[in-house]
């Protein structure tokens, strides 16, 4: 069976040929219409792009104009303050301590300003505590109401110390109505440093301390602040220009003193930073803005500085002889002294991101914290501003072209906020301190939304701190006295703690080689980290090694183990004279016996060229058989030894020892000699005869005046049982003029023995 295929007829072929042109024509029409529509869409798109670019350009120009005109500044500053508060307060550097003139201090002194001799006393206390640097954030202008003697004492104490920095204040508004004297101008210029060009605020006038203090001060630093348009303080000029010379701030000067660099040598500008060169080769880089100021990375308000103390409390520690507490608080620290009283603060306060009224001493302390941490807030360069403006303009233009009008408005708003926050950033390396839980929770929000904030906060650990941690130095500084009990230092086993002194802790130990009890004095805490204190500790060992006398504790050994210095001495069973006096004065015969032992020991020490300089009941031990022994030669002076002169342990004029027992010549900066110890013995004898000190330590601000100007009361007025002969010995030993005292401890010893015989002492020898 075959299948046949039908062929198309002629009619079908003709119909097909007629339909083909119509299809082609329709297809051609569709192609023409598509081309026309494509051309129309392309033109419209180009118009939208041009319109978007135009809008972007106009908006960029508008925002740039508003930005340059400062329209966003108030909003920008509020964002900064909000960012500080969001971060919260952080602990400031533990190298900073603040002594505040608070309400309690002013109340104790009766009125503001506080007497200037008390600042001399305070500086002496801080120097005795081995403060690294002292920044006096107070003004001392000419004041006819201040006693000239007080001014003289403040100037004298200031001049004796290179690490004390006093404040001066510059003003940008008009010249000083009282021109500077030639001497004042010369001294001011001597505090300047060279530095051509570069941005630095210009000052028209300057306020200086009274002339004697100006002449005596080794270092001056300005305390001028810059106020933002809203009245708040957020930045400080570390350098200020006056008559084409540069002057460093109080914070910068104190930082140099703390580092041992003294005065800055020169300044040059590198990009947007001022580079300060120091004589010893140190270098400090300070980010500066267009006006030459440096933005402060505030640690917080007062609570951020946990080492804050009342001036009154510090003076009470000092006059009571509490050296251990003073050194614990201030050894190796930068100490700022400033007004913090809520009653007296006026121009000494300013609004900051953390408080509406922050004392300026805390503002300067935050600047000091920035210097110590090498942590600053800096402005990005101008080219970054321009690049961001172009980018923002593109973002806004794209929003208008590609997004609905609502979203375009949102994009523009975000861009505006971004613009308000791009003019600052903090560049400081890697964060090390673990933030609190709240900060951890907010960290993603903060760091992913940097564009809406003015500052990015990071922190860097200094290389020196890392080195200290690696070498275990920070562990030593946190040493607890109880941690040594049961341990061994060399072949000496630590048994129990006996007490704490000015430099360290004293333990009862056991000599495993010779099977005897010993006293082990260990240098601890901040003293261990202070090389000056370590030298002083070694010096005490040297002084004791020269002496071999039954009335002086004998030294057995001096050594160091694992970075811990220790001194091994004779263990003296008994009680300190200060503990005995808590139960009342001693009978005259017993008091004379104690004084004879002490005078005998002093005569031997002086014969070997050693001055004690810190005689007081706490440094005299009464043994179980009733004899006295002198302990603690921590501030002894070896005559002729350069380590105890002005270049060594006790600079010329430094007030050493316990304030309540100091001889007048030590307070006025004169050299100590054997008669200084005679005065100290007279003070001790007065107290063991009467049960009280010759001069009351309360109120503390009167003590120095009494020592220098008032005669002590007669002992018989407090204890009528005392003989006239013994009273005469005491009063002669306490003469203000060293020339009127006993010429030596030996001469006083003879007088004491005669008095003991007259009083019927059982042991006048």
LINMO-V160206 format. One record per helix or strand. SS is the DSSP state (helix for helix, strand for strand). FROM is the first residue (numbers start at 1). TO is the last residue. If there is no record, write none. Layout:
{{SS & FROM & TO} {SS & FROM & TO}}
//
This chain:
{{helix & 10 & 68} {helix & 73 & 87} {strand & 96 & 101} {helix & 103 & 109} {helix & 116 & 128} {strand & 133 & 137} {helix & 148 & 159} {strand & 164 & 171} {helix & 182 & 190} {strand & 193 & 194} {strand & 201 & 203} {strand & 205 & 207} {helix & 211 & 216} {strand & 219 & 222} {strand & 225 & 227} {strand & 232 & 236} {strand & 239 & 242} {strand & 245 & 249} {helix & 250 & 258} {strand & 264 & 270} {strand & 273 & 278} {strand & 283 & 287} {strand & 294 & 295} {helix & 302 & 304} {strand & 308 & 310} {helix & 311 & 319} {helix & 323 & 330} {strand & 334 & 339} {strand & 349 & 352} {strand & 355 & 359} {helix & 360 & 373} {strand & 377 & 378} {helix & 382 & 402} {helix & 405 & 420} {strand & 425 & 425} {helix & 437 & 448} {helix & 450 & 452} {helix & 463 & 470} {helix & 473 & 477} {helix & 481 & 484} {strand & 488 & 489} {strand & 492 & 500} {strand & 504 & 511} {strand & 516 & 523} {helix & 525 & 529} {helix & 531 & 545} {strand & 552 & 552} {strand & 555 & 561} {strand & 564 & 570} {strand & 574 & 576} {helix & 577 & 581} {helix & 588 & 607} {strand & 610 & 611} {helix & 617 & 619} {strand & 620 & 623} {strand & 628 & 630} {strand & 637 & 638} {helix & 642 & 644} {helix & 659 & 661} {helix & 664 & 667} {helix & 674 & 690} {helix & 700 & 709} {helix & 715 & 718} {helix & 724 & 733} {helix & 738 & 740} {helix & 745 & 759}}
//
